């Protein structure tokens, strides 16, 4: 049995005002080609199908077309909801979809759903755990203490009859962690602070493979068979160094599992370029990557560059973010200087000197003070 593990599609996502629909369409076509080439039997999508609870029409159409094409390839599809999805909307028509071997579990109904298949090696079970909060679970187990995310998932697992002799997979969209293991995380993820929603990986010891979603960086947790698939595209500049891939897992007899990571190539990569404006517009920097990539430019010139965005976009048409990083901004990160005292008792010159220092972290020199005094005097005379 060959299984493809996907998660965090975030269809309809907008990154810094840039719609990702075309990029997502491109990557889904690539995934379909991989599924066909690798002769995949089952595709698992571990949550966050959409980026918003109320997805755009374009996002819905894109996912619908993706499911249809997987079905046309005779590939079974299993989908769980993520924290970005509307559970109710994602669950619409799930019973009808199941007749065509598309299984959607958006809402936890009190029992962990199991979908079973069989092949030459015997039974093959996939357990579908949609994203849950303690309140979603507590009502089903009144005799259990369910105060945390850990308690919620623990209660679900303990109320599930698992035949350990079979090959068992669980699909999960939660913040699963392991003691002593640092996860690769990015700023495009929505994760509670303080670890209040984390779930220890030990809860899934009875499963042969744990197909996880929620973290955008593809990575294993403790061992190869406990894995975050990661998002198929980079959705923030904190992900520029991440390798986006899709895991293909082949299951033979119990305990015989092999995993292949197939790289994904985006329509537009996401890159950060840094340096003085002259360098950023130099052919040496320009030729280091595709000028159509999504770009964050960090300008290190000591002074403000007139029309920096216009100059850069003549070369990098998909410039999404522009920042300055120099002595002034570095000092600004370390200290915040505010105008102090009663401003009604200060002269225009004193107020501007404080403002100038706040903005530039250097004192207004004598020549500039003279010019400023002339301007103030001229304005007052006109009044």
N, C-alpha and C positions, 0 to 999 in steps of 0.2 A: 504494500500500500504506500503510495507516494502522496505526501501532504505538503501543501504550500501554506505558509504562515504569514499573514498580513495583519497590520493594525494601523490605527491612527492615520486614516486616509485624509481626514479633515476636509472633505469635499466642500467646495465653496469658500475656502479660506481666502482672506484678503491680507496680504503682508505689506504694511506701510503704504496702503492705498492701491496696491497692485493686486489685481485679481489673479488667482492661481489656477483658474479653470482650464486654460489651455495647457498649462504645465501638467495638471492632473490628468487631463485627457491623454496627453502624450505618455505619461508614465503608466497609466492603466492599460494602454495598448501594448506597451512593452511587457507588462506583467502577463497579459493574455498570451503573448508570443512565447514567453518563458514557460508558462503552464502547458502550452501545446507542445513545445519542443521537448520539455522534460517529462512529458506524458504523466502529468499530475492527475491523481484521482479525486482529491478533495482539496478545497481551499477553505482555510479558516480565516475569518476576519475578526480580530479580537478588540472590537470597540472603536469609538470615535469615528464612525463612518462619515458623519457630517461635522462641520466646525461649529454649527449653531443648532440650537434646539428647533428653530424654525428655519430650515435650509432654503436656499434659493432654488428657483425652478431649474436653473442650469445644473446645480449640484444633484438634484433629484433625478433629472434626466440622465446625467452622467452615470450615476450608480445603477439606475435601471438598465441602461444599455450594457454596462459591465456584467450584470447578472445574466442578462439574456445571452450574451456571447459566451459566458462560462457554461451556461446550460446547453448551448449549441455544441459545445465541445464535450458534452456528456460528463462534465465535472460537477461533483456535488459541492454545495456551498453551505457553510455554517457561519452565522453572524450573531454576535452578541452586542448589546448596547455599551457605550462608553459614557463617561461623565459629560461629554459635550452633546450627546444625542438626546432627543426626546424619546423616552422609552415607549410611550404610547404610539407616537407617529411611526417609529421604526417597526413596531409590532403589527401594524396594519396589514391584514391579509396573510398573516404568517401561516395559518392553517392551509390556505389555498397554495401558498408557495411550497409548502412541504410536499404536496402532491407531485411537484416537479423537482424534488430533491434540493430545494433551497430552504434551509432551516434557520429561522430567525427567532432569537430569544431576547426580547427587549425588556420584559418585566419579570422579576422573580415572583413566582406564584406559590412559594412555600416548599417546593421540592426541586432539587437540582436536576435539570432536564438531561436525559441521556439519549443520544442517538447512536444506534448500533449498526455496524456493517460486518461483513465477513469476507475473508479471502482464503487463500490456500493455507494460511497459518492459523486460521480460526477466527474467533470473535475480536472485534475491534470497536471499542466504545469511546465516544467523545461526549464529555460532560460540559454543559454550557452554563457558565455563571456570568450573567450580565452584571454591570456595575451596580453595586448595592451600597446603601448607607445603613447604619444600625436601625433606623426607624423602619426601613423596608423589611427587615428581617424579624425584629422583635415581636411583632404581632402574631407571627406564626409559631413562635416558641415561647409561650408565656412562662413556662417553668424554667427557662434558662436566663441567665444574666447576659443581656446583650447591650452593653454600654459603649462599645468601641467597634471600629471596623474589624479589628482582629476577632472580637467576640462574635460578630455577625457571620464572618466567613467560617469560623471554627464551628459554630452551631450548624451551619449548612452542611459542612463536611461530615460532622458527626451524625447527622440524620440521613446520610446517604449510604446505601449498601453498595460497596465496591468489591467486585470479584478480583482479587489480586492476581489470579491466575491468567486473567485476560490482559490484553494490551489496552491501557487506559490513558486517554488524553483529557486534560481539563483546559478550557478556555477561560481566561481571567482578564478583567480590566480593573485592576486595583494597583495601589502603590505597594508592590511586593518587595520586601527587603530581606537582607541577610546580615547577621551580626558580623562586623569586620569588613564588609564589602561596600566600597564606595561606588555608587551608581553614576554613570555619565548622564548629566541632566542639562537641559537647556531652558532659556527663558520663554520659550513658546509653550511650555507645559503648564498646566494648572494643577498645582499640588499644594496641599495645605502646609502651613508653616509649622515647625516643631515636631513633625512626624506623627501627628495625632491620627492620621489616616493610614499609617503603614501596617502591613500584614506580614508576619514572619513566614518565610518560605517553607518552614518545616511543616506547615499545614498541608502541604501538597506531596508529602513523602510517598503516598500510595499510588502516585501517577507516574507513568512512564515518560510522559512529556507534558510540560506546562507551557501553554501558548499564551503569552502575556501581551497586553497592550497597556498604554498609558505613558510610558517613557519613550521619547522620540529618538533616542540614540540606540541603535541596534546593539545588543549585548547579551551575554549569558549571565546567569546569576548562580554562583556556586559551581554549576556544571553545565555542560553543553545542552542538556535536555531540559533545562529551565531557562527560558529565553524570552527577552523582549524583542519582537520583530523590528520595532522602530518605525518611524514614519517613512514613507517611500520618497519623500521630498524634504529638502531643508526648508523649514518654516521660520527661521530667524537667523540672524548673523552670528549667534552663539553656536550654531551648528555647522559653521563653514568647514570645520576639519573632520566632520563625521563622514563615515563611509555608509552610504545608503545601499541596502541590499535586501534580498528576499530569501528567507530560508526554505530549502526544499528538504523535507525529512522523509527518509525511506524506512518503513517498518517491515521487518521480516518476522522471524519468530520472537517470542518474548525475550527482551533484553538485547536484541540485535537491531540497533538503530544507527543510521548514518545520516549526517547533516551536511548539506552543501549550501554555501552562501553565494548567491548569484548577484553580481553587482548591477545596480540600476544607474542608467545614464540619463540625467535630466535634460529637458529642453533648454533650460537656462540654469547654469550653476549659480551658486551664491558665493561671492568673494569679497574680501576686504582689501583695499589698497591704501597704502599709507606713505606719506612723504610730502615734501614741498610741492606746490602746484606745478612748478616747472618739471619736476621729476614725474609726476603723475601723468603729464601730457607728453612725456618722452616716449619714443617708439619702443625703447627697451622694456618699459613697464607695460605699455599697451599690448605688446606682442606676447606677454606672459600668459595670457588667457584670452577667452572669447569676449570681445567688446560688447556682445549682446547679453552677457551674464548680468545677474542682479548684483549691483555694486553698492558697498558702503565705502565712501571715501573719507579718509582721515587726513586733513590738511595740517601740516606742521609748520607752515610759514609763521614767523613771529607777528606779522601784522595781518589785518583783515584783507582778504583778496576780493576785489570788486568783481561781481557777477561770477562767483566761483561755480555756482550750479550751472549756469549757462555755458561756461567754458568746458566744464567736465561733460555735460550732456551732449555736446557736439561730438564727443568721442564715445562716451559710455551712455547710450540712450536709455538704459535701464538703471540709472543711478537712483537708488531708493533712499539713501541716507547720507547726509553730509555732516561731518563734525570737525571741530578744530582741536588740536592737541599741541599745545605749546606751553611756554613758561607761565603765561597768564592763566590758561585754563587749569594747569596743574596746581598752581597756587590756589585757584578758586575751589578746587576739590578739597584742599587741606584746611582752608579757613574761609569764613564768611564775614566780610567787613561791612558793617551797616552804618548808615548815617546816625550819629549819636547826638544827644542833647536836644535842646529846644530849637527847632529849625527856624522859628520865627525871629530868633535873636541872631541868626547868622546871615552874613552877606551872600549875595548871589555867587560871588567868587569862591567863598568858603564851601558853599554847598556843592558847587560844580567840582571843586578839588576833591571833596570826599567821594562824590559820584565817580569821578575819573579813576581814583585809586581803587574803588570797589570793582570797577569794570576791568582795569588793566593791571592792578597790583604794582603800580609804579607811581611815584609822585608826578604831578603836573610840573614840568620844568618852567624856568623863568620866561623863556621866549613864548611858550604857549600861554602862560599866565598873562603876559602883556597883550597878546592877540585877543584873549578872552575878555580882558578888561576893556579893550577898545570896542569890542562887539557889544558888551553890556552897556557901556556909555552911549553908544550909537542908538541902541534900542530905547533906552530911557529918554533920550533927546527927542525921538520920534513920537513917543507917547505924549 
